[in-house]
């Protein structure tokens, strides 16, 4: 997916510094509006003014740009979180469609993550920052994918596993992404987020959530099944990881029983 055209009269280091200075200010809103209104954003991150053309019926702003700047302003002045907030909806113009239920932006988080990665690389951000920011953009809708039901242990494990070390940043971005003027809707979202964080804390007391891995390692799988390294080992570990996510830690004997059962079915 090609980048939007950008005026490269300024070196990438200068364009990067302009963006960082604006985003890390105590209140980034005036600087972001100035970037867009002056045309300077076209030199720095042209995906941003492109959002002004996109209507935002979901958050009841006149455009996605207004929603985006409101989200950035709600986050703490941390570069990773604020950059993710700035870019979290850049995929909307490319994914906009109109159906029976109105406007939708299906998979804009997937498209947006690719666009974010490309733009940050063009601005020569450090690789680790590029990956963290694009991952937050990719995951920013993950919370909503679980619906309104009570969070199961399995859902909590998967959410924590997917977020990894970005968990706190992802939770903050998710909270700040709510800019609706509907107070009841905002309260419901905040309550759901509180419930999720409560479930994470509860499960952490029983399990090592930050180190979710299969209950057997690759060496144990190869020795038990008497097989060499290869695809089958990876498939076995994937099966054990799914069991770990669904059910929590397994006893060693149970893990080997599951492995034998899987191997017999596979063979």
Residue pairs with C-beta under 8 A, 6 or more apart in sequence:
1 94
1 111
1 114
1 115
1 118
3 115
3 118
3 119
3 122
4 46
4 47
4 50
5 46
6 42
6 43
6 44
6 46
6 122
7 42
7 43
8 43
9 43
10 18
10 43
12 122
12 123
12 124
13 124
15 43
15 44
15 123
16 123
16 124
16 125
18 35
18 40
18 44
19 44
19 45
19 83
19 123
20 79
21 31
22 28
22 31
22 32
22 35
23 31
23 72
23 77
23 79
23 82
23 83
23 86
24 77
24 78
24 79
24 82
25 31
25 77
26 77
27 73
28 69
28 72
28 73
28 77
28 82
29 69
29 70
29 72
29 73
32 48
32 69
32 72
32 86
33 69
34 40
35 41
35 44
35 48
36 48
36 49
36 52
36 65
41 48
41 49
42 49
44 123
45 86
45 87
45 119
45 123
47 87
47 90
47 115
47 119
48 65
48 68
48 86
48 90
49 65
50 90
50 93
51 63
51 64
51 65
51 68
51 89
51 90
51 92
51 93
52 63
52 64
52 65
53 63
53 93
54 63
54 64
54 65
54 92
54 93
54 96
55 62
55 63
55 64
55 103
56 62
56 63
56 64
56 66
56 67
57 102
57 103
58 103
59 67
59 179
59 180
60 180
60 181
60 182
61 67
61 70
61 179
64 89
64 92
64 93
67 89
67 179
68 85
68 86
68 88
68 89
70 179
71 85
71 88
71 173
71 176
71 177
71 179
72 82
72 85
72 86
74 85
74 175
74 176
74 179
75 81
75 82
75 85
75 172
75 173
75 176
76 82
76 172
78 169
79 129
80 129
80 132
80 133
80 136
80 169
81 136
81 169
81 172
81 173
83 120
83 129
83 133
84 116
84 132
84 133
84 136
84 137
84 140
84 169
84 173
85 173
85 176
85 177
87 112
87 115
87 116
87 119
87 133
87 137
88 109
88 112
88 136
88 137
88 140
88 173
88 177
89 105
89 108
89 112
90 112
90 115
90 116
90 119
90 137
91 105
91 107
91 108
91 109
91 110
91 111
91 112
91 113
91 114
91 115
91 137
92 105
92 108
92 112
94 108
94 111
94 115
95 105
95 106
95 107
95 108
95 111
96 103
96 104
96 105
97 103
97 104
97 105
97 106
98 104
109 137
109 138
109 139
109 140
109 141
110 138
112 137
112 138
113 134
113 135
113 137
113 138
114 134
116 133
116 134
116 137
117 130
117 131
117 134
120 129
120 130
120 133
120 134
121 130
125 133
132 166
132 169
135 166
136 166
136 169
136 170
136 173
139 162
139 163
139 166
139 170
140 170
140 173
140 174
140 177
142 159
142 162
142 163
142 170
143 159
143 170
143 171
143 174
143 192
143 193
143 196
146 155
146 159
148 192
150 195
151 159
151 195
151 196
151 199
153 203
153 248
154 245
154 246
154 247
156 196
156 199
156 200
156 203
156 209
157 203
157 207
157 209
157 212
157 244
157 245
157 248
158 245
159 196
159 200
160 167
160 200
160 209
160 210
160 212
161 212
161 245
163 170
167 200
171 193
171 196
171 197
174 193
175 189
175 190
175 193
178 185
178 186
178 189
178 190
180 186
200 209
203 209
206 248
207 248
207 249
212 241
212 244
212 245
213 241
213 244
214 237
214 240
214 241
214 244
214 255
215 240
215 243
215 244
215 249
215 250
215 252
215 255
216 224
216 237
216 240
216 252
216 255
216 256
216 259
217 237
218 229
218 233
218 237
221 227
221 233
221 236
221 237
221 240
221 259
222 228
222 229
222 233
224 256
224 259
224 260
225 232
225 236
225 259
225 263
227 233
232 266
235 266
236 259
236 262
236 263
239 258
239 259
239 262
240 250
240 255
240 258
240 259
243 250
243 255
243 258
244 250
250 258
